[in-house]
């Protein structure tokens, strides 16, 4: 919004001060990412900018760390574990989170606020507490150190994101459509997939993307609940930082940043589509 010509001196000072503050916050958030990406192309095994890199000498840049990532069996095994865990955890999160959001959107559900607070508590409770609780619980039922233990733990972390995004989509949902479908003879399952699902699909996909990112990037819970057989990509990065300072971590971090940006861009496009479907301005 442009500053109006009749703005007072105080309003002008606040106008520019606010933008400077926003710029500093943006720089504080982006600077670490902006440093990691060019360092991942360092031709040397350093975590600092070399003289050749600062002078933009092509000899100072290389893809050696990316070749090490794609050629190292430890990194590839960790990547494969993440690929095996994240989609299944996302599928569970979407299925359970969508059903929970639809059920809690009904006004006749008793104590729905308390139920909602309980379901989204994994977003609020410190992750280390959730991880410790999952470890003790899964140890008693034999899921600690298993593939399904990690999948269920990541699904529990992803469900709150699905509930929130689907609930937000259901705010503008016209419930007379489901009643009309029922009057036409459609059963509840047909009504859900043919009437309700197409309208809330942007929220479902957005929640799925957030759940996938959460599972793919999570390290604390998998260390507690998983074993060496479930060593995921973030876990391998943690080991690389603790035991051997390998610049390959920078290449992996850059790849994860690119994936996250692509997924978040998709979420934003889906949000705008959802708002257009509800007759709202995407601004």
C-alpha positions as CSV (number, residue, x, y, z in Angstrom):
1,X,0.0,0.0,0.0
2,X,1.4,3.4,-1.0
3,X,1.8,6.1,1.5
4,X,-1.0,8.7,1.1
5,X,0.1,12.3,0.3
6,X,-1.8,13.6,3.4
7,X,0.0,11.3,5.8
8,X,1.4,13.0,8.9
9,X,5.1,13.0,9.9
10,X,4.5,10.3,12.5
11,X,2.7,8.1,9.9
12,X,5.6,8.6,7.5
13,X,8.2,7.7,10.1
14,X,6.2,4.5,11.1
15,X,5.7,3.7,7.4
16,X,9.4,3.5,6.7
17,X,10.4,2.2,10.1
18,X,8.0,-0.7,9.7
19,X,9.5,-1.6,6.3
20,X,13.0,-1.5,7.7
21,X,12.0,-3.8,10.5
22,X,10.3,-6.2,8.1
23,X,13.5,-6.1,5.9
24,X,15.7,-7.0,8.9
25,X,13.5,-9.8,9.9
26,X,13.4,-11.2,6.4
27,X,17.2,-10.9,6.2
28,X,17.6,-12.7,9.6
29,X,15.4,-15.6,8.3
30,X,16.9,-15.8,4.8
31,X,20.6,-15.2,5.5
32,X,21.4,-18.7,6.8
33,X,19.9,-20.3,3.7
34,X,21.6,-17.8,1.4
35,X,24.9,-18.8,2.9
36,X,24.4,-22.5,2.7
37,X,23.5,-22.7,-0.9
38,X,26.7,-21.2,-2.5
39,X,28.8,-23.1,0.1
40,X,27.4,-26.4,-1.2
41,X,29.3,-25.7,-4.5
42,X,32.6,-25.2,-2.8
43,X,35.4,-27.1,-4.6
44,X,37.2,-27.5,-1.2
45,X,36.3,-29.5,1.8
46,X,35.6,-26.3,3.8
47,X,32.6,-24.7,5.5
48,X,33.9,-21.3,4.6
49,X,34.1,-19.2,1.4
50,X,37.5,-19.7,-0.2
51,X,39.4,-16.9,-2.0
52,X,38.5,-18.4,-5.4
53,X,34.8,-18.4,-4.5
54,X,34.9,-14.8,-3.3
55,X,36.6,-13.8,-6.6
56,X,34.0,-15.8,-8.6
57,X,36.8,-18.0,-10.0
58,X,35.2,-21.1,-11.7
59,X,38.0,-23.2,-10.2
60,X,36.5,-22.4,-6.7
61,X,33.2,-24.0,-7.5
62,X,32.4,-27.7,-8.0
63,X,29.6,-30.3,-7.8
64,X,31.8,-32.8,-5.9
65,X,29.6,-32.6,-2.8
66,X,26.5,-33.4,-4.8
67,X,28.4,-36.3,-6.5
68,X,29.4,-37.6,-3.1
69,X,25.7,-37.5,-1.9
70,X,24.4,-39.4,-4.9
71,X,27.4,-41.8,-4.9
72,X,27.7,-42.5,-1.2
73,X,25.7,-45.6,-0.1
74,X,25.2,-44.2,3.5
75,X,23.5,-41.1,2.1
76,X,21.5,-43.1,-0.4
77,X,20.3,-45.5,2.2
78,X,19.2,-42.6,4.4
79,X,17.4,-41.0,1.4
80,X,15.6,-44.3,0.6
81,X,14.5,-44.6,4.2
82,X,13.0,-41.1,4.1
83,X,11.3,-41.9,0.8
84,X,9.8,-45.1,2.3
85,X,8.6,-43.4,5.5
86,X,7.4,-39.9,4.5
87,X,4.7,-40.9,1.9
88,X,3.1,-43.6,4.1
89,X,3.1,-41.2,7.1
90,X,1.6,-38.5,4.9
91,X,-1.1,-40.9,3.7
92,X,-2.1,-41.8,7.3
93,X,-2.0,-38.1,8.3
94,X,-4.3,-37.1,5.4
95,X,-6.7,-39.9,6.0
96,X,-7.1,-39.4,9.7
97,X,-6.7,-35.6,9.7
98,X,-9.3,-35.1,7.0
99,X,-11.9,-37.3,8.7
100,X,-11.2,-35.6,12.0
101,X,-11.6,-32.1,10.5
102,X,-14.9,-33.0,8.8
103,X,-16.2,-34.5,12.1
104,X,-15.1,-31.6,14.2
105,X,-16.7,-29.1,11.7
106,X,-20.1,-30.4,12.7
107,X,-21.8,-28.1,15.3
108,X,-23.5,-31.0,17.2
109,X,-20.2,-32.7,18.2
110,X,-19.8,-32.4,22.0
111,X,-16.6,-30.9,23.4
112,X,-15.2,-30.3,19.9
113,X,-13.0,-27.5,21.0
114,X,-11.3,-29.8,23.6
115,X,-10.9,-32.5,21.0
116,X,-9.4,-30.1,18.5
117,X,-6.9,-28.8,21.1
118,X,-5.9,-32.4,21.9
119,X,-5.5,-33.3,18.2
120,X,-3.3,-30.3,17.4
121,X,-1.2,-30.6,20.6
122,X,1.7,-32.2,18.8
123,X,2.3,-28.7,17.2
124,X,2.4,-27.1,20.7
125,X,4.1,-29.6,22.9
126,X,7.9,-29.4,22.7
127,X,9.1,-32.1,20.2
128,X,11.6,-33.6,22.7
129,X,8.7,-34.3,25.1
130,X,6.6,-35.9,22.4
131,X,9.5,-38.0,21.3
132,X,10.2,-39.3,24.8
133,X,6.5,-40.1,25.3
134,X,6.3,-41.9,22.0
135,X,9.5,-43.9,22.9
136,X,8.1,-45.1,26.3
137,X,4.7,-45.9,24.8
138,X,6.0,-47.7,21.7
139,X,8.5,-49.7,23.8
140,X,5.6,-51.2,25.7
141,X,3.7,-52.3,22.6
142,X,6.8,-53.4,20.6
143,X,6.8,-50.6,18.0
144,X,10.1,-49.0,19.1
145,X,12.8,-49.4,16.6
146,X,10.4,-50.5,13.9
147,X,9.4,-49.1,10.5
148,X,5.8,-48.8,11.5
149,X,6.7,-47.1,14.8
150,X,8.4,-44.3,12.9
151,X,5.6,-44.1,10.4
152,X,2.9,-43.8,13.1
153,X,5.0,-41.2,15.0
154,X,5.4,-39.0,12.0
155,X,1.7,-39.4,11.1
156,X,0.9,-38.1,14.6
157,X,3.1,-35.1,13.9
158,X,1.5,-34.5,10.5
159,X,-2.2,-34.8,11.5
160,X,-2.4,-31.3,13.1
161,X,-1.4,-29.7,9.8
162,X,-4.0,-31.6,7.9
163,X,-6.7,-30.7,10.5
164,X,-5.9,-27.0,10.4
165,X,-5.8,-26.7,6.6
166,X,-8.9,-28.8,6.0
167,X,-10.8,-27.0,8.8
168,X,-9.9,-23.6,7.2
169,X,-11.2,-24.9,3.8
170,X,-14.5,-26.1,5.4
171,X,-15.2,-22.6,6.7
172,X,-16.7,-21.6,3.4
173,X,-18.2,-24.9,2.6
174,X,-22.0,-24.8,1.7
175,X,-23.5,-27.7,3.7
176,X,-26.7,-27.5,1.7
177,X,-24.8,-29.3,-1.1
178,X,-24.4,-32.4,1.0
179,X,-28.1,-32.3,2.0
180,X,-29.1,-31.9,-1.6
181,X,-26.9,-34.9,-2.5
182,X,-28.5,-36.9,0.2
183,X,-32.0,-35.9,-1.0
184,X,-31.1,-37.1,-4.4
185,X,-30.3,-40.6,-3.0
186,X,-26.5,-40.4,-2.6
187,X,-25.1,-42.3,0.3
188,X,-22.6,-40.6,2.6
189,X,-19.5,-42.1,0.9
190,X,-20.6,-41.0,-2.5
191,X,-21.5,-37.6,-1.2
192,X,-18.1,-37.2,0.3
193,X,-16.1,-38.2,-2.8
194,X,-18.4,-36.6,-5.4
195,X,-19.5,-33.4,-3.6
196,X,-17.4,-32.6,-0.6
197,X,-14.0,-33.8,-1.6
198,X,-13.6,-31.8,-4.8
199,X,-14.3,-28.6,-2.9
200,X,-12.0,-29.2,0.1
201,X,-9.3,-30.8,-2.1
202,X,-7.0,-27.7,-2.0
203,X,-7.0,-27.9,1.8
204,X,-6.4,-31.6,1.8
205,X,-3.4,-31.3,-0.6
206,X,-2.0,-28.4,1.4
207,X,-2.2,-30.4,4.6
208,X,-0.6,-33.4,2.8
209,X,2.3,-31.2,1.7
210,X,2.9,-29.9,5.2
211,X,2.7,-33.4,6.6
212,X,5.2,-34.6,4.1
213,X,7.6,-31.8,4.8
214,X,7.3,-32.5,8.6
215,X,8.0,-36.2,8.1
216,X,10.8,-35.7,5.6
217,X,12.7,-33.1,7.7
218,X,12.0,-34.6,11.2
219,X,15.0,-35.9,13.2
220,X,14.2,-35.8,16.9
221,X,11.4,-38.3,17.0
222,X,13.1,-40.8,14.6
223,X,16.2,-40.8,16.8
224,X,14.0,-41.8,19.8
225,X,11.6,-44.1,18.1
226,X,13.6,-45.5,15.2
227,X,16.7,-47.7,14.9
228,X,19.7,-47.9,12.6
229,X,17.5,-49.5,10.0
230,X,15.2,-46.4,9.9
231,X,18.1,-43.9,9.7
232,X,16.5,-41.1,7.6
233,X,18.2,-38.2,5.7
234,X,18.0,-35.7,8.6
235,X,19.4,-38.3,11.0
236,X,22.3,-38.9,8.6
237,X,22.9,-35.1,8.5
238,X,22.9,-35.0,12.3
239,X,25.4,-37.8,12.4
240,X,27.5,-36.0,9.8
241,X,27.6,-32.9,12.0
242,X,28.4,-34.8,15.2
243,X,30.9,-37.3,14.0
244,X,32.4,-36.0,10.8
245,X,32.1,-32.5,9.5
246,X,31.3,-33.3,5.9
247,X,30.5,-30.6,3.4
248,X,28.1,-33.1,1.8
249,X,25.7,-31.9,4.4
250,X,25.6,-28.5,2.6
251,X,24.6,-30.2,-0.6
252,X,21.9,-32.2,1.1
253,X,20.6,-29.0,2.9
254,X,20.4,-27.2,-0.5
255,X,18.4,-30.1,-2.0
256,X,16.0,-30.0,1.0
257,X,15.6,-26.2,0.7
258,X,14.8,-26.5,-3.0
259,X,12.2,-29.3,-2.3
260,X,10.7,-27.2,0.5
261,X,10.4,-24.1,-1.6
262,X,8.7,-26.1,-4.4
263,X,6.2,-27.6,-2.0
264,X,5.5,-24.3,-0.3
265,X,4.9,-22.7,-3.7
266,X,2.4,-25.4,-4.4
267,X,0.7,-24.8,-1.1
268,X,0.4,-21.1,-1.9
269,X,-1.1,-21.8,-5.4
270,X,-3.6,-24.2,-3.8
271,X,-4.5,-21.6,-1.2
272,X,-5.3,-19.1,-4.0
273,X,-7.3,-21.7,-5.9
274,X,-9.3,-22.5,-2.7
275,X,-10.1,-18.8,-2.1
276,X,-11.2,-18.4,-5.7
277,X,-13.5,-21.4,-5.3
278,X,-15.0,-19.8,-2.2
279,X,-15.4,-16.4,-4.0
280,X,-12.7,-14.7,-2.0
281,X,-9.9,-12.4,-3.2
282,X,-6.5,-14.2,-3.1
283,X,-4.8,-11.1,-1.8
